[in-house]
């Protein structure tokens, strides 16, 4: 039996207002071909199917188009919700999708056993605990006036208890099957990029690899976009996002993980590279240096390469600002498009630039970054960590 682990598709994602639908389509086309050519039996999608809780019509269409193609393959599909997803949105067509051997678990279930998906193919027994993103209310009871530290500890304890119950149910009912646990959360020690939204109340709410107690044969995680192994035993994996979702991921080799079972045991784990559709590039230096770097770029990719430019100048002047704007508007190289830009000066001006660098587009600043900077500029504030935690909760509830 072959199992393919992927996650963090983020359908509908835009990179600084540039739609990444083409990037995802390249991945989906490759994925369908790989599943068919390699006769993959099970496809696991570990959360963040969509980039927004309320996807656009275009995002819905892309999702259902790829599901339609997947239903043509003899492949069992298990999809879980992530922190970007709306459980209601994912679950809405769940009963219909069951007819096509697609299991969707958008959010926490009323009964623990409902997340278990037993699969038997080619004489192999597999059981998947399809655990979605667990919200605060799914794993703990809040109380008025509780401290930030108390909330963190309760979140950790709630996650530990939940996965302990998952392991107990497995040993009681499926102990002769290969055991895969899906999850969408932050495991401490994993490396993140700028495109991940903080989960729960930040990294302090992350759990250690020990939360899985060494029971699952493979843990198929989502949420972190950089592929990595986060346990010494080597069974806890983030496969990462299949496309680069931020410029901090521009050097990452994207991948999917493919597990081969024999005699209900792990026979082989392969990290299969995902072909890159486009390059993400960063050009930095003086105005003249950046202009030359843009002109010298000559790599050809299936899709138009996207660039961020960071221009650093010594002395602020209207002439420099106008030259910078002209550089952005001139489109000096047809092989790439500038989607993010910043102009900084050594002699900083007072006012708005005290909060962010001169030339920073407000669209490039997240609500959390703006709120944090506002707290820093307000002297004498107490309980800033509690304020940030409350603000993160608001963003999560609003799906922002």
Secondary structure as GFF3:
##gff-version 3
##sequence-region A 1 400
A	DSSP	beta_strand	2	6	.	.	.	ID=ss1
A	DSSP	beta_strand	14	15	.	.	.	ID=ss2
A	DSSP	beta_strand	18	19	.	.	.	ID=ss3
A	DSSP	alpha_helix	21	37	.	.	.	ID=ss4
A	DSSP	beta_strand	42	46	.	.	.	ID=ss5
A	DSSP	alpha_helix	57	70	.	.	.	ID=ss6
A	DSSP	beta_strand	76	80	.	.	.	ID=ss7
A	DSSP	alpha_helix	87	91	.	.	.	ID=ss8
A	DSSP	alpha_helix	94	98	.	.	.	ID=ss9
A	DSSP	beta_strand	102	105	.	.	.	ID=ss10
A	DSSP	three_ten_helix	112	115	.	.	.	ID=ss11
A	DSSP	beta_strand	116	121	.	.	.	ID=ss12
A	DSSP	beta_strand	124	130	.	.	.	ID=ss13
A	DSSP	alpha_helix	136	139	.	.	.	ID=ss14
A	DSSP	alpha_helix	148	173	.	.	.	ID=ss15
A	DSSP	beta_strand	178	184	.	.	.	ID=ss16
A	DSSP	three_ten_helix	203	205	.	.	.	ID=ss17
A	DSSP	three_ten_helix	209	212	.	.	.	ID=ss18
A	DSSP	beta_strand	218	222	.	.	.	ID=ss19
A	DSSP	beta_strand	228	229	.	.	.	ID=ss20
A	DSSP	beta_strand	236	238	.	.	.	ID=ss21
A	DSSP	three_ten_helix	247	249	.	.	.	ID=ss22
A	DSSP	beta_strand	255	262	.	.	.	ID=ss23
A	DSSP	beta_strand	265	273	.	.	.	ID=ss24
A	DSSP	beta_strand	280	285	.	.	.	ID=ss25
A	DSSP	alpha_helix	287	296	.	.	.	ID=ss26
A	DSSP	beta_strand	305	313	.	.	.	ID=ss27
A	DSSP	alpha_helix	318	330	.	.	.	ID=ss28
A	DSSP	beta_strand	336	345	.	.	.	ID=ss29
A	DSSP	three_ten_helix	352	354	.	.	.	ID=ss30
A	DSSP	three_ten_helix	362	364	.	.	.	ID=ss31
A	DSSP	alpha_helix	367	377	.	.	.	ID=ss32
A	DSSP	alpha_helix	384	398	.	.	.	ID=ss33
###
